[in-house]
Structure formats: C-alpha cells, structure tokens
Amino acid sequence: MEAISQSAIAQYEKIIRSQLERVQRMKEQGDFVEYEKLDKLIIGVCGGDGIGPMITAMAEKALRAMLKDELAAGKVEFRHIDGLTIERRAELGCAIPPDTLEELKSCHVILKGPTTTPRAGDPWPNVESANVAMRKELDLFANVRPVKIPEEGIDWRFFRENTEGGYAVGSQGVQYNDDLFIDFTIATAQGCDRIARLAFDYAHKTGKKRVTCVTKANIIKTTDGKFLKTCQEIAEGYPDITFDDWYIDIMTAKLIDEKRRRDFQVVVLPNLYGDIITDEAAEMMGGVGTAGSANIGKRYAMFEAIHGSAPRMVQEGRAQYADPSSMLRAAVMLLEHIGQVGKAQKLERALDHCMFEDKKFTITGRDTGATAEQFTDYVLETIESL
C-alpha cells in the first residue's frame, strides 16, 4: 500500500485549523441582540435581482403597514441596499461587494430578495452564491422555515443548522488519486448547542409541545451522534416539551404519512438533511414559491424567500405577476423575530385566509392572475376585517 501523501495530510490539517479558528470565534460571541432595548431598529431592504425587487417591495409595504406606529415614533428605520444585483456582483467578481457588506452590517435585520447564482452556460462569471457568503460573513447559523397547511392540520417549523455539516467544507474535499475521493462533514459543540437551544427556546416561547431531532446518528456516529446527544441534553431543561428523534430516511416518509405528520411541530436538524426535507415540506404546502425563510445569528438576522430570482419572468415582462407570498411569509418571521409577535400573528392570519380560505385573488405568474401588488393589498385589507 502506498504511503499517504503529504498534500492529503496538509489538506486535512488545513480544514481542522480553520474549524478550530471558527470555534474560537463562536466562543467569543456575545448573547443575542435584545431588540426591545435598541433606541432604533434598522431594517435593511435588499431587493436582489430578477423578481426580487418586486416581491421584496411588497414585503416592505406590509412591514411598513404593520410597524406604522414604530416608524412614526422613530423606533424603526428602513434602509435600502441595492448592491446585490447580479450585474454588480459579476462586475466586481465577488459574491457580495465590500461596500454592500458594510451596509448590511449596519443593519440589525435584513429583508432580502432572491439573488441569481450563476451556473454553467450562464452569461455571468462563476461568482459564489450571495446567500452562502452572507451566511458565512454574518454567521447566520440557523435557517428557519415554517410550513403550514391548515386543512391538513400541519403547522411545522424547521430549524436547520446553517454553517456546519456536509456543506461547511463542501469545496475542500480531497481527490487522493484516481480511485479515492473524500469529503468531510463538520460538527462542533458550539454549533450543535446554539441551533438546539434556538429550537427549544422557540417552542417554549410559542407554546409548542414537541421538538423533534432528525439525524442519521445510527450510521454517522460522530457528527450526527454529537448533534443528537446535544439535543437530548438540552431537552432535559424543557420539561414542558416532549422530545423525540427520527432518522432522516424514515422522517421523509413520515412527513407524507397522514396519520403521523400532524404530530410534528418543531424540527431541528443538521444542514444537509434540513436542506432536503424543507424542500419536501414546502412542496406539500404548494411549492417553494409559497415559503419564507429566516437566517438567524446572534448579531444579525436575514429574512428571505426560499426560491430563486426567476430571471425568465423579468425577460418575458411578467415580474409584476410574481407571487409575493414567500416574502410576505418572510415578513411574518421578521416581525416575530424582533418581538412583534402579535403583529406577526395578524399578518400571518390574513395571509392564511387569503391563500387557503377566501382566495379572492390567485397568483398564476401571468396576466391570468393577480399582480403582486393586488395580492399584497388584498392581504393588508384582510387584516382589518379579521
């Protein structure tokens, strides 16, 4: 058997050192921002590109309506940040232009529209995903996605770890020779702890009675095992909450099991599993175009749709018919995150009513349905009537 090459050993050492540095940064972090103690809350509005500016404007319109008293009192400020267009990112050859990153860091929470990530064959250079870069730069460790289907009795909230797992060093694997290829998955004590605590804290504050951990800890024993053990330990501090755990393969089946799926409420899981299972769940709700998403860290939080920028709709002149539901859901989550729970519930109830019950306007993406603004106004008018 040939001797292990020094380059492979060096790559492994590089990954370990970089992760140890990240662990140290996590240890040095303070607590979460207490929004109620701020003199002024700054909400950054970043439209992105494609249909992003249209649907983000609708979410901003909803937020301004819900926060009108705080705006009038000078307690809330909106700041527009326009530097994440694909044109500017391509021109500079970076995921996030440096001046735009500084603008983002000047805000407390960010409402972000979809951004284009170039792929092979696109007329853009191969710049990194703006989302991935933002999660790294702002340490947005939790990706939170709600899925609600009232007629099915489904009300789920997924807490996906956002900075570790198989994605953490996805581009740093080793091709040892023509036969052997190795990738790495990452778990840290700090990373597992903070995502688990966020999930349990949310369940406790909102009256949820069950938290479910999803792993493959019977096979991926070290990293998934650490994730599961951390959740088990934290669960002991929440006697009012029932804790259970499932393996990712059977969990994907149980989400479509009509007898079992209503039992799930809050679900916490590592990065890769969370990416897969939340797309499955969103498809059940009506597709990824209907789902909002939060990316939460201790210092910053970003709220967005989970779908892409749909440049074809813009090219075909249909941007005004884009479905704003995903960004309106993101606005609900933003309100909830900053402590405006009552206002979040009002907006969410109106959105549920308009999407699932009354259905006065429907979005088709074409002139056969309502425009984004018509639907948003419909939701805002509904708040007053419920």
N, C-alpha and C positions, 0 to 999 in steps of 0.2 A: 504494500500500500504506500502510495506516495506521501511525502511529508506535507503537512498543511502549510500553504504559502503564507508568507509574511503579510501580503496585501490583504488576505482574508482576515487575518488576526487584527491588522490595523483598522479595517472597516468595523469590525466588532467593537474594538476599543473606542473608536470614534463615536459610535452610537451610545455606548454606555456613558462616556464622558458628557455627551450633550444632554442625556437624560438626567444625569446627576446634577448638572447645572440647572436644568428645569425644576428639579425637585427643590433645590435651594431657593429658587425664585418663589416657588409656591409657599415654602416655609416662611418667607419674609413678607408675604402678603398680609394686609390687614383684614378687617371684617368687611362685610357687605356695606355698601352705601346706604345710609338711612335717609331716604328721600324726604321724609317729613321734617327733617332738621335743616334742609337746604334753604337758603334765602331765596334762591331761584332755581327751578329745574329747567335745564336746557335740553330740548328735544331736537336732535339733528334729523333733517329730512333729506334723504339721498335717493333720488329717483332712479338711478341706474341707467339702463338703456332699453331699447326695444319698447315694449308696452309698459316698462317700469314707471316712467314719469306719469303716465296716465293713471294707473291704478294706485300709485303712491299718493298722488294728489287727492284721490278720493278718500284714502285713509286719513290723510291730514285734515281734510274737510270734516270728517267725522270726529277726529280728536279735538279740533277747534270748537266744534259744537258742544262736545261733552265737557271741555275744560274752559268754557267761556268765562266763568266767574274767576278762575285762577289766572287766566290771561288778562282780564280787566284789572286784577289786583297786582299784576306784575310778578306773580309767583311762578309763571311758566313763560318760556320763550321758545319760539321755533326758529331754527337756523337752517337755511337751505345750503346743501353741499352738492355741487354739480360735477365733481371731478372724477366720477367713476364710470363715465361713458367708455365704451369700447374704443372709440376713436382716440380719446386722450391716453388711455392705458396703452394702446398699441403704439401711439406716437412716442411715448416715453419708454416703452418696453418693460413695463412693470405692472404687477397686479394692482397696486394702489399707489398713485403718485404721492411723493413725500409730503407735499403741501396739503393734499386731501387727507392724508393720515393724521396730520396735526389738527386739521379742522374736526375730524371725527373724535379725536382725543379731547377736544374742548367741550364735548357734549357729555351728558350723563346717560342718555338713552338715544338710540338711533332707530328711525323708521326707514328701512332700506328696500328699494325696489329691486327686481331681478336684474342681474348683470350677465352679459354674454361671456362665456368661457370658450375661446377658440378651440376648434378641433381640426384634425387633418382635412385639408380641402377648403377650409375657410379662408377668406381673403385677409386674415389677420395673422400677426406673428403669434407664436405659441406662448403667450403670457399665462402665468398661473391664475387660477381661479381667485377672483376678488373675495369671495366668501371664505375660502380656505385661508387666505392671507389675513383677512380681518379677524378670524377666529384665533389665529396664532398671535397677531400683534396685540389684540385686546384681551387675550386669554379668556375667550368666551367658552368656558368648559362644558356648559350644559346646553344641549339642543332640546328644546321643549316643544312638543307637538300635540295639540288636542285633536281628538276625533270624536264627533258627536253625530249620532243618528237616532233622534228621539223616538221614532216609530219602532225602532228595533231595541229600545232600551239600552243603547250604547252611549256611554259617556266616558271616554278614555283620555288619559293624559300620559304621554310617554316622555321620560327623562333619559335622553340618550347622551352618554358621555361623548364629548366632542373633540378631545385633544389627545386621546391615547388609543389603545387597541391596535388593530391592524393598519389603521390609516396614519398613525403617528410618524412612522418612518417608512411609509409605503414606497418611496423612491430610493431608499437606501439599502435595499436587499443586495445579496451577493450572488453573482454567477461565478461559481468557483471554477468550473471548467465546462466542457460541452455537455456534461452529464448531470451536474449538480447545481440546483438553483435554490436559494434560501431567502425567505423574507422573515421579518421579525414582528412580533406584537408586543405592545408595551402596557404595563400596569404599574402604577405607583400607589403607595399607601395614601398619599395626599389626594391623588386624583380620584381614587375609589371613594375615599371618605367624603369629599365635598359634593360629589354627584349624589351619593346615597343620602346625605343629610338634606340636600335641597329637595329631594323627592319626598322624604318623610316630613320635612317641615311644611311643604305644600299640602300634603294630605292632612296634617294636623290642623293647619290654619283654615282649611276649606271644608273640614268635616268629613273628608273621605275616610272610609273604614278599612280599605285594603291597599296594600302595596305589594307588588309582585316583582321579583327579580328574575331576569331572563339571562341565562348563560349557557355554556356547554362545559360546565365545570367537571363533569364526569370524564371528559376526554382532554380538554385543555386545562390541565390541573393547576398549573402555576398561576397564570394571569387571570383566567376566569375563576379559578379557585379563590384567589385573593378578593376579587370583586364580590363573589357570593358571600364569603366569610365576613367581609366588611358590612354588607347589608344585614346579615344575620346579627352582628354585634350591635349595630345602630338600632335595629328593630327592638332590641331589649329595652331601649329608652322610651319607647312609644307603646305603652300597654293598651292604649285605646285603639290601636291599629292592628289588624290582622296581617301577618306577613306570610307569603308563600313564595316558592320559586319553581320555575319551569325551565326546561331545556329549549333552546331556540327552535329545534326542529318540530317538536310537538306544539310549541306555542304558536307557530304559524298555522298549524291545523286548528288549534282551539279558537283562534280569532274568527274562524268561519263556522264554528260549532254553535248552533243556535241555543243549545242547552247550557253551554258553559260560558260563552263570551260576555254575557251580561254581568258576570261576577267580577270581571276585571275593572279596576278604577285607575290606579296609578301604577305605571310600569317603569322600572328603572333597568337600564341595560347598557352594555358596552357599545362602542362606536359602530362597528360593522353590523352587528345584529340590529341596532337601532335604526341604521340607515335602511336596511331591508324591510324590517317589519312595519315601519311607519309609512312606507310607500304602499304596502299591502293594505294597511288600515285606511289610509287616505283614499285609496281606490274604492273601498267599500262605501265611503261617505259620498262618493260622486266624482272622484278623481283628484289628482294633486292640485288642480286649479281651484279647489274649494278650501284648501287647508292653509292655515297660517303657521308660523313657526317663531320661536324665540331662541336667541342665543345669549346665554346669561353668564356673566362673570361676576367677580366681587366688585370691580370698579366700574365696568361698563355693561351695557346690555343692548342687543340689537334685535329688531323685530322685522320679519320679512315673510314673503310668500315662500312656498317650498317648490314652486315651479320655475321654469326658465323665462327668458325675456321675449320669446316668440317674435323674432325679427320679421318673420314672414307676414304676420298680421300688419306690421307697420308698412312693409313693402307693398302690400295689397290695399293700403288705405283703410284698414279696419281697426286701428288702435282704439278708437273711441268706443268700440263694442267689446273690448276686453272685459273679462269678468273680474270685478274688484273684490269678490268675496274673500279671497285668500288674504288680501291686505287689510280688509276690514276685520278679519279674524285676528290678524297680527295686531291691529289697533286695540282690540279687546285685551289681548295679552299684555300689551304695553300699559294700559290703564291698570290692569290687575297688578302688574309688577311694581308700579310706582305707588301703590297703596290706595288707588281709587277703585276699590272693589265694587262698591255699589254702582258706580257709573259703568264699569266694565260689564256688570251683570245686565244693566239696562240695554246696552248696545248689543250684547250677545243675545238677549231675549228677542230683541227686534230683528236681528239678523236671522235667528232660527225661524221666527214667524214668517219672514219674507221668503226664506229659502225653502222651508219644509211644509208650511201650512197655507198661508194665503196665496202666495205665488201670483200676485198681480202682475209682476214683471218677471220675465225669464231672460237669461243671458244665453245667447247662442254663438256669440263671437262674430255675428254678421248682422246685416240690417233686418233680418227676420226677428231679432230680439231687441231688448232694451240696450241703451247705451250704458256705459259705466256710471255716468252721472245720474241718469234716470234711476238706476237701481239704488245708488247711494242715497239719493234724495228720498226715495221710497222707504229705505231703512230708517233714515233720520225722522221722517214724518211719522213712522210707525211707533217710534219711542214715545211720542206724545199721546198716542191712543191706547197704549197697553196699560 
